[in-house]
């Protein structure tokens, strides 16, 4: 009876475990297929989001950076011709007969004659192109082999254990065995009451299902997290406790001009700045957080280095990288502006105070002298006023300007401005030669007036007596050329900066504020007008504005 019981129990256990093994193998295979179907669909969404209808190479490089096994193919929808393929340089076959092209969004599995392996294909249409993604179907043989090995070992142990248990059933109770089975049940998060050895197959099956689900969940979570991190506008680098690079997102590779091939290598291969290397070591040592401004050529990168204390990442650090070049340049421009503005306003104000102090202290007492110094005071006050007006105009243009889209008659505005400046032109005996055609552009009439007025004003101020101003306006281009003092080539790139003057003494003498051309430049930037300056010392200056 005892022998029969052992044999019967062994057969039941063996058949149960064998059945469970087969079912689990089928389940693993099905889960693997579903996983790759979802994966190829997700990669297609990423590719379609990144592709705008023209950036073929950028899309190709981006997909390759995600996974080198992803195959991207972009096909002309009209001809079926392959425009770009991440695996093959030249493909001449017509792809319009492919099932994934005829049934967009559907996943198809077939054998690739090019890659000599089974692959999943799916496609979508973007503009005039079909974007197709293909990935190889991962083999589950290794998983199945591991699972079979573990199961066979477990089967052998359980059979031996069953024989041993039944042999001594009359001598000892099954309580210790049942206790061990109950412990196994807790691994499957199941709360069995009065669990016994008879429940062992059920417990093992539950554990298998739980482990399979957990592995699948972890894989999906890792892929989702990696996809999200690659879409961040900040660079992210993770270094483990062994000082090896564990993760580098797409933005970080662009900022640091690197690639994902450094994963697993020491962080020194990625960060070459010696000061940043020392700071990383300090963070490892002190379990702290530091910020560092990293300069790469003309790019300024804000680096935040933080020690990780979370259980799974304990002992590592995370580095976030943010390109703050634009913000830093704006701050520098702001500081320069206030410094220059203070200096420009201080000069005429000092003169005004000096002249008035001399009058108040009776240093000058004749009527002619008082009139002379009062005239100089008035001139400096007007220059101060002009500077303030230009500063306000420039500030209004630069900050929160509501871009207007009115139709402006440039020829009419030009004629009106010339009429208003006629007295100043005659005072210098300057000849104005015009060739004005009808011209309309989209913009703000007030800003167009400001732009033209500043250009003609400069042509008058920096001209010579008895000089000439040549003004040409066609349907899209305004050219203003003078025969003035001209600008040296070395200074031509800076004349559009705020408060920059080539000849400061001459500019102040004629009442220049140093802001006129800066205003012109910003108006052109708002409406994307093309601005061009040509000048020769002693011969004059030519400025061209293209409105289209």
PEKA-V370639 format. One record per backbone hydrogen bond with DSSP energy under -0.5 kcal/mol. CO is the residue of the C=O (numbers start at 1). NH is the residue of the N-H. If there is no record, write none. Layout:
co;nh
CO;NH
CO;NH
This chain:
co;nh
1;5
2;6
3;7
4;8
5;9
6;10
7;11
8;12
9;13
10;14
11;15
12;16
13;17
14;18
15;19
16;20
17;21
18;22
19;23
20;24
21;25
22;26
23;27
24;28
25;29
26;30
27;31
28;32
29;33
30;34
31;35
32;36
33;37
34;38
35;39
36;40
37;41
38;42
39;43
40;44
41;45
42;46
43;47
44;48
45;49
46;50
47;51
54;56
55;59
56;60
57;61
58;62
59;63
60;64
61;65
62;66
63;66
63;67
67;70
70;72
71;134
72;86
73;132
74;83
74;84
75;130
76;80
80;95
81;76
81;83
84;74
91;82
95;98
98;101
98;102
99;103
103;106
108;121
110;119
111;113
112;116
112;117
117;112
118;137
119;110
120;135
121;108
122;133
123;105
124;131
126;129
128;77
129;126
129;131
130;75
130;132
131;124
132;73
133;122
134;71
135;120
136;138
140;144
141;145
142;146
143;147
144;148
145;149
146;150
147;151
148;152
149;153
150;154
151;155
152;156
153;157
154;158
155;159
156;160
157;161
158;162
159;163
160;164
161;165
162;166
163;167
164;168
166;169
168;171
168;172
174;178
175;179
176;180
177;181
178;182
179;183
180;184
181;185
182;186
183;187
184;187
184;188
185;188
185;190
186;189
190;192
196;199
197;200
199;203
200;204
201;205
202;206
203;207
204;208
205;209
206;210
207;211
208;212
209;213
210;214
211;215
212;216
213;217
214;218
215;219
216;220
217;221
218;222
219;223
220;224
221;225
222;226
223;227
224;228
225;229
226;230
227;231
228;231
229;232
235;321
236;249
237;319
238;246
238;247
239;317
240;243
243;267
244;240
245;264
247;238
249;253
250;254
251;255
252;256
253;258
259;262
260;263
262;265
265;245
266;269
267;270
267;271
270;272
273;277
274;278
275;279
276;280
277;281
278;282
279;283
280;284
281;285
282;286
283;287
283;288
288;307
290;305
292;294
292;303
293;295
294;296
294;301
295;297
296;299
299;296
299;301
300;324
300;325
301;294
301;303
302;304
302;322
303;292
303;305
304;306
304;320
305;290
306;318
308;315
310;314
311;314
313;316
316;308
317;239
318;306
319;237
320;304
321;235
322;302
322;324
324;328
325;329
326;330
327;331
328;332
329;333
330;334
331;335
332;336
333;337
334;338
335;339
336;340
337;341
338;342
339;343
340;344
341;345
342;346
343;347
344;348
345;349
346;350
347;351
348;352
349;353
350;354
351;355
352;356
353;357
354;358
355;359
356;360
357;361
358;363
358;364
359;362
366;370
367;371
368;372
369;373
370;374
371;375
372;376
373;377
374;378
375;379
376;380
377;381
378;382
379;383
380;384
381;385
382;386
383;387
384;388
385;389
386;390
387;391
388;392
389;393
390;394
391;395
392;396
393;397
394;398
395;399
398;400
401;403
406;408
406;443
408;410
408;441
409;413
410;414
411;415
412;416
413;417
414;418
415;419
416;420
417;421
419;422
421;425
422;426
423;427
424;428
425;430
426;429
428;466
431;433
431;469
432;434
433;471
435;437
435;473
439;410
439;411
441;408
441;443
443;406
443;445
444;448
445;449
446;450
447;451
448;452
449;453
450;454
451;455
452;456
453;457
454;458
455;459
456;460
457;461
458;462
460;463
462;485
464;467
467;431
468;483
469;433
469;471
470;481
471;435
472;479
473;437
475;440
476;547
476;548
477;474
478;545
479;472
480;543
481;470
485;538
488;491
488;492
489;492
491;494
491;495
494;497
497;500
502;504
503;507
504;508
505;509
506;510
507;512
508;511
514;499
514;500
515;519
516;520
517;521
518;522
519;523
520;524
521;525
522;526
523;527
524;528
524;529
530;546
532;544
534;542
536;539
536;540
540;536
541;482
542;534
543;480
544;532
545;478
545;547
546;530
